[in-house]
């Protein structure tokens, strides 16, 4: 306490907050001084945490573990992820949980990856199988596919995905008149490949 008493005149006229000055000058009981010190420590600690916590964040970033995003103009290998925009080009009978798609530069081919809910996936298969019989198929993996599918394709030597193909009639609308929809095995992902003739 002698040290605090020695600096009492300096601390009394400094720009320190009133709470700190009271602690340093020694006003009040030992218990009150301890509570003031604890409160000051908490305030200081939270302020420093808030300051460093907000300065470390990258503004405007959104993490999406499933799909690589970006505009086609800035990266020719990027896929679009807007389901509404895809719905302008094709009939999308079910709301996908996730979607990534890419249209060829000439607009004659379109490839989309759709993640559907289990009940929607089952309904799509039931309807498509009624049109034409399903058949085994391989789908070439693309770099813009979801990470789960890229990992699955890495298990094969040709970077392909195994699945069962169905008629894409549910999705077709002009100018896209042919193609296939393939359910990737052991997933609820569907790869839709359509062409305009």
KEROVEX-488669 format. One record per residue: residue in one letter; y, z, x of N, C-alpha, C, O in turn. Coordinates in steps of 0.05 Angstrom, whole numbers, padded with zeros to 5 digits, always signed. Atoms other than C-alpha are relative to their C-alpha. Layout:
<nodes>
aYZXYZXYZXYZX ...
</nodes>
This chain:
<nodes>
x-00024+00000+00016+00000+00000+00000+00025+00000+00017+00046-00009+00008 x-00023+00000-00018+00046+00010+00060+00010-00028+00005+00034-00032+00007 x-00008+00028-00006+00045-00065+00074+00016-00011-00023+00036-00025-00019 x-00015+00010+00023+00067-00081+00003+00027+00013-00002+00047-00001-00008 x-00026-00014+00001+00122-00029+00006+00019-00012+00021+00043-00014+00016 x-00017+00011-00022+00147-00060+00072+00012-00027-00009+00035-00033-00002 x-00010+00026+00009+00154-00129+00039+00012+00000-00028+00018-00021-00038 x-00011-00003+00027+00180-00103-00027+00027-00014-00004+00031-00028-00024 x-00026+00014+00004+00252-00128-00016-00003-00031+00000+00012-00044-00014 x+00003+00029-00002+00228-00199+00002-00013-00010-00026-00004-00029-00038 x+00015+00008+00024+00179-00203-00057+00017+00003-00025+00014-00013-00044 x-00017-00005+00024+00230-00176-00107+00019-00023-00005+00026-00027-00028 x-00020+00022+00004+00277-00235-00096-00012-00027+00005+00003-00047+00006 x+00012+00027-00005+00227-00291-00084-00004-00015-00026+00001-00005-00048 x+00005+00017+00024+00208-00347-00131-00028+00004-00010-00037-00012-00027 x+00026-00005+00010+00139-00317-00142+00001+00007-00030+00021+00018-00039 x+00000-00007+00029+00119-00310-00215+00002+00030-00003-00006+00045+00014 x-00004-00028+00006+00136-00244-00247-00026+00016+00002-00026+00039+00012 x+00026-00013+00000+00063-00226-00254-00008+00007+00029-00016+00030+00034 x+00007-00005-00028+00051-00233-00179+00019+00020+00012+00010+00038+00028 x-00020-00019-00011+00115-00196-00162-00007+00029-00009-00005+00048+00007 x+00007-00026+00009+00093-00137-00205-00024+00012+00016-00024+00035+00023 x+00023-00009-00016+00027-00134-00168+00008+00008+00028+00000+00028+00039 x-00009-00005-00028+00060-00139-00100+00018+00024+00003+00016+00039+00023 x-00018-00022-00002+00114-00089-00114-00014+00026-00006-00005+00048+00004 x+00015-00024+00005+00064-00040-00140+00008+00014-00026+00004+00039-00028 x-00008-00012+00025+00090-00028-00210-00025+00005-00017-00044-00011-00017 x+00022-00007+00018+00042+00006-00259-00023+00014+00015-00022+00018+00039 x+00024-00014-00010-00025+00040-00250-00018-00019+00016-00014-00043+00015 x+00018+00016-00016-00080+00016-00204-00017-00018-00018-00022-00041-00012 x+00015+00016+00019-00120-00007-00265+00016-00024-00009+00006-00047-00010 x-00017+00022+00009-00061-00049-00291+00004-00020+00022+00005-00044+00017 x-00003+00018-00022-00051-00078-00222-00025-00018+00003-00023-00042+00008 x+00025+00015-00003-00124-00098-00219-00002-00021-00023-00011-00044-00018 x+00000+00018+00023-00119-00130-00289+00019-00023+00004+00013-00047-00001 x-00020+00021-00006-00056-00168-00269-00011-00019+00021-00007-00043+00019 x+00011+00016-00021-00090-00192-00206-00023-00018-00010-00025-00041-00003 x+00022+00016+00012-00152-00214-00244+00011-00023-00017+00001-00045-00015 x-00012+00020+00018-00110-00251-00296+00013-00022+00017+00010-00045+00011 x-00013+00019-00017-00069-00284-00241-00020-00018+00014-00016-00042+00017 x+00021+00015-00013-00132-00305-00205-00013-00020-00018-00019-00043-00011 x+00012+00019+00020-00162-00335-00268+00019-00023-00006+00010-00046-00007 x-00019+00021+00006-00099-00373-00284+00002-00020+00023+00002-00044+00019 x-00001+00017-00024-00094-00399-00213-00025-00017+00003-00024-00041+00008 x+00026+00014-00003-00168-00417-00211-00003-00023-00021-00011-00045-00014 x+00002+00020+00020-00166-00454-00277+00020-00023+00004+00014-00046-00001 x-00020+00020-00006-00102-00491-00257-00010-00019+00022-00007-00043+00020 x+00010+00017-00022-00133-00515-00192-00024-00017-00010-00026-00040-00003 x+00022+00014+00011-00197-00534-00228+00009-00024-00017-00001-00046-00014 x-00010+00021+00017-00159-00574-00280+00013-00022+00016+00010-00046+00010 x-00015+00020-00017-00116-00608-00227-00020-00018+00014-00018-00042+00014 x+00019+00016-00015-00175-00630-00185-00020-00014-00018-00029-00036-00012 x+00018+00013+00019-00220-00645-00244+00011-00025-00012-00004-00045-00015 x-00012+00024+00012-00172-00695-00274+00007-00020+00021+00008-00044+00015 x-00007+00020-00021-00153-00727-00208-00024-00015+00010-00021-00036+00022 x+00024+00014-00010-00225-00745-00192-00010-00021-00019-00027-00037-00012 x+00009+00020+00019-00236-00785-00256+00012-00027+00005+00035-00029+00013 x-00009+00027-00003-00231-00860-00254+00011-00008-00028-00005-00009-00047 x-00010+00007+00026-00185-00881-00311-00011-00026-00010-00014-00046+00005 x+00009+00025+00012-00211-00933-00359-00028-00008+00006-00035-00031+00001 x+00027+00008-00005-00283-00931-00338-00018+00009-00022-00015+00031-00033 x+00020-00007+00020-00341-00932-00386-00026-00006+00013-00031-00028+00023 x+00026+00005-00011-00411-00923-00362-00019-00009-00021-00020+00002-00043 x+00020+00010+00018-00466-00962-00395-00025-00006+00017-00025-00026+00032 x+00023+00002-00017-00534-00955-00363-00017-00024-00007-00033-00034+00009 x+00017+00021+00008-00566-01011-00403+00009-00028+00007-00007-00045+00014 x-00009+00027-00002-00522-01071-00396+00022-00003+00021+00039+00015+00023 x-00022+00007-00017-00478-01103-00343+00021-00014-00017+00014-00033-00031 x-00020+00013+00017-00412-01121-00376+00021-00014+00017+00022-00010+00041 x-00021+00014-00014-00353-01164-00358+00006-00026-00014-00010-00035-00031 x-00007+00025+00013-00318-01227-00379-00013-00023+00015-00017-00022+00039 x+00013+00023-00013-00351-01294-00366+00019-00014+00019+00009-00026+00038 x-00018+00013-00018-00288-01319-00334+00001+00013+00028+00005-00001+00048 x-00002-00014-00025-00288-01266-00280-00027+00000+00015-00027+00003+00039 x+00026-00001-00013-00363-01268-00266-00019-00018-00016-00025-00012-00039 x+00016+00019+00015-00406-01327-00285-00028+00010-00007-00041-00001-00024 x+00026-00012+00005-00468-01283-00285+00001+00023-00020-00019+00037-00024 x-00003-00023+00018-00441-01232-00334-00008-00008-00028-00007-00031-00036 x+00007+00004+00027-00464-01224-00405+00020+00013-00019+00034+00032-00011 x-00017-00012+00020-00425-01210-00468-00016+00022-00014-00041+00020-00016 x+00014-00022+00013-00441-01146-00506+00011+00005-00028+00006+00026-00040 x-00013-00003+00026-00403-01157-00571-00019-00011-00022-00022-00036-00023 x+00018+00009+00021-00452-01160-00630+00014-00016-00021+00002-00035-00033 x-00015+00014+00021-00398-01183-00678+00005-00029+00009+00003-00048-00007 x-00004+00027-00010-00382-01243-00634-00025-00016+00000-00025-00040-00007 x+00026+00014+00001-00456-01261-00629-00006-00007-00030-00017-00028-00035 x+00004+00005+00029-00458-01255-00706+00016-00024-00010+00009-00035-00032 x-00014+00025+00008-00408-01313-00710-00016-00025+00007-00012-00046-00005 x+00015+00023-00009-00457-01358-00674-00028-00001-00012-00039-00023-00016 x+00027-00002+00010-00523-01334-00702-00001+00020-00024+00017+00036-00027 x+00004-00020+00022-00549-01296-00763-00013+00024+00013-00035+00022+00025 x+00012-00025-00011-00562-01224-00741-00007+00017-00024+00010+00031-00035 x+00008-00014+00025-00603-01193-00798-00001+00030+00003+00000+00044-00017 x+00001-00028-00005-00607-01124-00766+00022+00008+00019+00028-00007+00038 x-00020-00009-00019-00555-01083-00731-00014+00010+00025-00029+00030+00024 x+00014-00008-00024-00578-01078-00659+00012+00026+00012+00036+00031+00009 x-00010-00024-00014-00573-01012-00621+00016-00009+00025+00036+00004+00032 x-00014+00012-00024-00553-01053-00559-00004-00030-00001-00024-00039-00011 x+00003+00029-00001-00541-01126-00547+00014-00010+00026+00035+00000+00034 x-00012+00015-00023-00527-01171-00487-00008-00029-00004-00031-00035-00011 x+00007+00027+00005-00522-01245-00492+00017-00019+00017+00039-00011+00027 x-00014+00019-00017-00501-01307-00454-00005-00028-00012-00027-00035-00019 x+00001+00027+00011-00485-01376-00478+00004-00020+00024+00020-00015+00042 x-00002+00020-00021-00494-01438-00433+00028-00012-00001+00041-00012-00022 x-00027+00011-00002-00430-01470-00409+00005-00023-00020+00027-00026-00031 x-00004+00022+00019-00442-01531-00453-00004+00009-00029+00000-00007-00048 x+00002-00011+00026-00456-01486-00513-00026-00008-00015-00029-00001-00038 x+00024+00009+00013-00524-01517-00527-00023+00019+00001-00043+00016-00014 x+00021-00020-00002-00567-01458-00507+00013+00028-00001+00035+00032+00009 x-00010-00028+00002-00559-01384-00521-00025+00018+00004-00046+00014-00007 x+00021-00020-00005-00601-01326-00496+00012+00028-00005+00033+00034+00005 x-00010-00026+00007-00594-01256-00524-00022+00021+00003-00046+00014-00002 x+00019-00022-00001-00628-01189-00513+00010+00020-00021+00033+00029-00020 x-00007-00018+00022-00629-01144-00574-00019+00024+00001-00043+00021+00004 x+00016-00024+00002-00653-01072-00577+00003+00009-00029+00024+00015-00039 x+00000-00006+00029-00673-01057-00649-00013+00027-00004-00029+00037+00012 x+00013-00024+00008-00692-00993-00684-00029-00007-00007-00035-00030-00014 x+00028+00005+00005-00767-00986-00694-00005-00013-00027-00021-00032-00029 x+00005+00012+00027-00765-01000-00769+00011-00028-00003-00001-00045-00016 x-00010+00027+00000-00721-01061-00759-00017-00019+00016-00021-00042+00008 x+00018+00016-00016-00767-01087-00704-00025-00007-00015-00034-00030-00015 x+00024+00005+00015-00827-01080-00749+00005-00020-00023-00011-00037-00029 x-00007+00018+00022-00792-01115-00807+00004-00029+00011-00004-00048-00002 x-00005+00027-00012-00770-01173-00761-00027-00013+00006-00031-00037+00000 x+00027+00011-00007-00842-01182-00736-00015-00008-00025-00028-00029-00026 x+00014+00006+00025-00870-01179-00807+00010-00026-00012-00005-00043-00020 x-00012+00024+00012-00821-01233-00832-00006-00025+00017-00013-00046+00007 x+00004+00023-00018-00828-01278-00770-00029-00008+00001-00035-00032+00003 x+00028+00007-00001-00904-01274-00769-00009-00014-00025-00029-00029-00025 x+00006+00014+00025-00905-01299-00841+00007-00029+00001-00004-00046-00014 x-00008+00028-00003-00871-01363-00819-00018-00016+00018-00028-00037+00010 x+00020+00012-00018-00914-01381-00759-00015+00022+00014-00005+00044+00018 x+00015-00020-00013-00969-01345-00723+00013+00008+00027+00023-00010+00041 x-00010-00008-00026-00947-01304-00663-00017-00010+00023-00041-00015+00020 x+00015+00008-00023-00967-01324-00593+00010+00014+00025+00034+00021+00026 x-00008-00012-00025-00966-01294-00524+00020-00017+00015+00018-00042+00014 x-00021+00016-00014-00906-01314-00482+00010+00015+00024+00008+00040+00026 x-00014-00011-00023-00871-01302-00416+00030-00007-00003+00037-00029-00011 x-00029+00004+00000-00795-01294-00412+00010+00004+00028+00004+00024+00040 x-00012-00004-00027-00757-01305-00348+00021+00021-00001+00039+00022-00019 x-00019-00022-00002-00718-01243-00329+00027-00011+00011+00027-00028+00029 x-00027+00007-00010-00643-01250-00318+00013+00025+00012+00006+00047+00005 x-00013-00022-00013-00598-01207-00275+00017+00017-00019+00023+00040-00014 x-00017-00015+00019-00556-01187-00336-00017+00014-00021-00005+00026-00040 x+00017-00015+00018-00616-01160-00374+00003+00030+00003+00012+00039+00025 x+00000-00029-00003-00620-01085-00388-00017+00009+00024-00037-00004+00030 x+00014-00010-00023-00644-01044-00329-00030+00004-00005-00047-00001+00012 x+00028-00004+00007-00708-01026-00365-00017-00025+00002-00039-00025+00011 x+00015+00025+00000-00728-01099-00373-00001-00011+00029-00021-00023+00036 x+00000+00010-00028-00708-01117-00301-00022+00015+00015-00037+00003+00031 x+00020-00016-00014-00752-01060-00276-00028-00009-00009-00046-00011+00008 x+00026+00009+00010-00809-01083-00320-00008-00028+00011-00031-00033+00017 x+00006+00027-00010-00803-01155-00296-00006+00002+00030-00021-00016+00041 x+00006-00003-00028-00805-01130-00224-00029+00006+00006-00039+00004+00028 x+00028-00006-00003-00877-01109-00236-00017-00025+00002-00039-00024+00012 x+00015+00025-00002-00898-01182-00242+00010-00016+00025+00032-00012+00033 x-00007+00015-00024-00898-01229-00183+00021-00022-00005+00034-00031+00013 x-00018+00022+00007-00857-01282-00220+00026+00009-00013+00041-00008-00022 x-00024-00010+00014-00802-01237-00247+00002-00009-00029+00023-00017-00039 x+00001+00007+00028-00824-01251-00318-00007+00025-00016-00018+00044-00006 x+00006-00021+00019-00831-01207-00379-00022-00010-00018-00020-00033-00028 x+00022+00007+00018-00894-01208-00421+00008+00009-00028+00020+00030-00032 x-00005-00007+00027-00888-01209-00496-00014-00017-00020-00032-00033-00013 x+00011+00016+00021-00905-01240-00562+00023-00014-00014+00043-00002-00022 x-00021+00017+00011-00863-01298-00589-00005-00005-00030-00028-00007-00039 x+00001+00005+00029-00846-01310-00662+00021-00021-00006+00037-00029+00010 x-00020+00019+00010-00807-01361-00702+00027+00013-00002+00029+00035-00012 x-00027-00012+00001-00732-01349-00696+00016-00006-00025+00040-00002-00026 x-00014+00009+00024-00716-01374-00766+00020+00020-00012+00041+00012-00022 x-00017-00021+00010-00685-01308-00786+00028-00001+00013+00048+00006+00001 x-00025-00001-00016-00631-01317-00732+00015-00027-00001+00039-00028+00004 x-00012+00026-00004-00618-01392-00736+00022-00006-00020+00021+00000-00044 x-00021+00012+00016-00554-01423-00762+00013-00021+00017+00014-00019+00041 x-00011+00022-00016-00521-01488-00742+00022+00009+00018+00039+00026+00011 x+00015+00023-00010-00513-01513-00690-00027+00007+00012-00042-00011+00020 x+00025-00008-00012-00573-01473-00665-00023-00003-00021-00023+00010-00042 x+00020+00007+00020-00635-01501-00699-00029+00005+00010-00048+00002-00006 x+00027-00004-00010-00695-01484-00654+00000+00022+00022+00021+00029+00032 x+00002-00020-00021-00721-01433-00605-00023+00019-00005-00042+00012-00019 x+00020-00021+00004-00761-01369-00604+00012+00027+00004+00033+00030+00017 x-00008-00028-00003-00754-01294-00609-00025+00014+00011-00047+00012-00002 x+00023-00012-00013-00800-01254-00563+00004+00030+00002+00024+00040+00012 x+00000-00029-00003-00815-01180-00569-00013+00006+00027-00036-00001+00031 x+00011-00007-00026-00824-01153-00499-00019+00023-00004-00014+00043-00018 x+00021-00020+00005-00888-01113-00496+00008+00028+00009+00022+00032+00029 x-00005-00029-00004-00884-01037-00499+00029+00008-00003+00037+00029+00007 x-00028-00006+00005-00811-01039-00520+00009-00009-00028-00007-00021-00042 x-00012+00010+00024-00766-01051-00580+00022-00020+00007+00040-00025-00009 x-00018+00021-00009-00728-01104-00540-00010-00027-00009-00034-00032-00008 x+00007+00027+00007-00727-01175-00566+00018-00019+00016+00042-00014+00019 x-00016+00021-00014-00705-01236-00525+00000-00024-00019-00021-00035-00025 x-00004+00023+00018-00677-01290-00569+00010-00023+00016+00030-00021+00030 x-00007+00024-00014-00674-01360-00540+00003-00022-00020-00017-00030-00033 x-00004+00021+00019-00643-01414-00583+00015-00024+00012+00028-00021+00033 x-00012+00025-00010-00620-01486-00574+00013-00015-00023+00005-00014-00046 x-00013+00018+00019-00573-01534-00608-00010-00028+00006-00011-00036+00030 x+00010+00028-00005-00601-01605-00617+00021-00020-00006+00017-00044-00003 
</nodes>
